[in-house]
């Protein structure tokens, strides 16, 4: 039984038709993800940087937890490094497991309504403030559940993104 099943959480399988890497020895990669929401109730999506897995796919910004880091600490560090923003009031919101071909990932989603600094795309990525349905594409598989959760919260009905 995998960790997702053991924890009672659902497992999203991304690109199920693709071969999984080293299935027997896969470790969980914990990732802190920020859902930055501006005064117009739009959320920030960024593109995956050049050279990374799923390059140019759109996602919520964030990154891997380092040893002994909490989700809030990792998110604070990652958004400073990637976007030049100092975030405040990190609200841990939801968690989603995603089985990508290259890794088993536990995404820890946090809502953020306050930050300081000017947005800088420090890894060559792009950014877009979005509302539902999102206009940027393609959307990273791990982002799709969040769009559904946001739709549910806001009463939005219809497709949340283009496929």
C-alpha positions in Angstrom: 0.0 0.0 0.0 1.4 3.4 -0.9 1.5 6.4 1.5 -1.4 8.1 -0.2 -3.7 5.1 0.3 -2.4 4.6 3.9 -3.3 8.3 4.7 -6.8 7.9 3.2 -6.1 10.6 0.6 -6.8 10.3 -3.1 -4.0 9.7 -5.6 -4.0 11.5 -8.9 -2.1 9.5 -11.6 -0.7 11.9 -14.2 0.1 10.6 -17.6 -0.9 7.1 -16.7 0.2 5.8 -20.1 3.8 6.6 -19.4 6.3 4.3 -17.7 7.0 5.1 -14.0 10.7 5.5 -12.9 12.1 3.1 -10.3 8.6 2.2 -8.8 10.1 -0.1 -6.1 12.3 2.6 -4.6 10.3 5.7 -5.1 10.3 8.1 -2.3 7.7 10.8 -1.7 8.7 14.3 -2.7 7.0 16.9 -0.4 6.2 20.1 -2.2 4.9 23.4 -0.7 2.6 25.2 -3.2 1.4 28.8 -2.9 -2.0 30.0 -4.1 -1.5 33.7 -4.1 -4.8 35.5 -4.3 -4.9 39.2 -5.2 -7.4 42.0 -4.3 -9.4 41.2 -7.5 -9.7 37.5 -6.3 -7.5 36.3 -9.1 -4.8 33.6 -8.4 -1.3 33.5 -9.7 -0.1 30.8 -12.1 3.5 30.5 -13.3 5.0 28.4 -16.1 7.4 25.7 -15.4 11.0 27.0 -16.2 13.0 25.9 -19.2 14.8 22.6 -18.6 12.5 21.3 -15.9 10.1 18.3 -16.2 6.8 19.5 -17.7 8.6 22.6 -19.1 6.1 25.4 -20.0 3.1 23.8 -18.2 1.3 26.2 -15.9 1.1 25.6 -12.2 0.9 27.3 -8.8 4.4 28.4 -7.6 6.3 26.6 -5.0 9.0 24.0 -4.5 10.4 21.0 -2.6 10.7 21.0 1.2 14.3 20.8 2.3 15.4 18.6 5.3 13.7 19.7 8.6 11.6 22.5 6.9 7.9 23.0 7.5 5.6 23.6 4.6 5.3 27.3 5.5 9.1 27.7 5.8 9.7 26.0 2.4 7.0 28.1 0.7 8.5 31.3 2.2 11.9 30.3 0.9 10.8 29.2 -2.5 8.6 32.2 -3.3 11.5 34.5 -2.3 13.9 32.6 -4.5 11.6 32.1 -7.5 9.5 35.3 -7.5 11.2 37.8 -5.2 8.2 38.0 -2.9 8.1 37.9 0.9 4.9 36.2 1.8 2.9 36.6 5.0 0.1 34.6 6.7 0.6 31.3 5.1 -2.7 29.3 5.4 -2.2 25.6 4.9 -5.3 24.6 2.9 -5.3 21.1 1.3 -3.1 18.3 0.2 -3.0 16.2 -2.9 -0.9 13.2 -3.9 0.2 13.0 -7.6 1.9 10.0 -9.2 4.0 11.6 -12.0 6.1 9.3 -14.2 9.3 10.8 -12.6 8.2 11.1 -9.0 5.5 10.5 -6.3 4.6 13.9 -5.1 2.7 15.1 -2.0 1.5 18.7 -2.8 0.8 20.9 0.2 -1.4 23.7 -1.0 -1.4 27.0 1.0 -3.5 30.1 0.4 -1.7 33.5 0.6 -3.4 36.8 0.6 -0.5 39.1 1.7 3.0 39.5 0.4 5.6 42.2 -0.1 7.9 42.9 -3.0 7.8 43.3 -6.7 7.2 40.1 -8.7 10.4 38.9 -10.5 10.5 35.8 -12.6 13.9 34.6 -11.4 13.9 31.3 -13.2 12.9 32.4 -16.7 9.3 31.4 -16.1 6.2 33.4 -17.1 3.3 34.5 -14.8 -0.4 35.2 -15.3 -3.1 36.3 -12.9 -6.1 34.1 -13.6 -9.7 33.5 -12.6 -11.9 30.6 -13.7 -11.8 29.3 -16.3 -8.1 29.7 -16.7 -6.9 30.9 -20.1 -3.3 29.7 -20.0 -2.4 26.2 -21.1 -1.4 23.5 -20.8 -2.1 23.2 -17.0 0.1 20.8 -15.0 -2.0 17.8 -13.8 -1.3 18.5 -10.1 -2.9 22.0 -10.6 -6.2 20.6 -11.9 -7.7 19.5 -8.5 -7.0 23.0 -7.1 -8.9 24.6 -9.9 -11.9 22.3 -9.0 -11.6 23.2 -5.3 -11.5 26.9 -6.1 -14.6 26.4 -8.4 -16.4 24.6 -5.6 -15.6 27.3 -3.1 -16.7 30.1 -5.4 -19.8 28.4 -6.9 -18.2 28.4 -10.4 -19.9 26.0 -12.8 -18.2 24.7 -16.0 -14.8 23.7 -17.2 -12.0 25.2 -15.1 -9.4 25.0 -17.8 -8.8 24.1 -21.4 -7.5 20.6 -22.2 
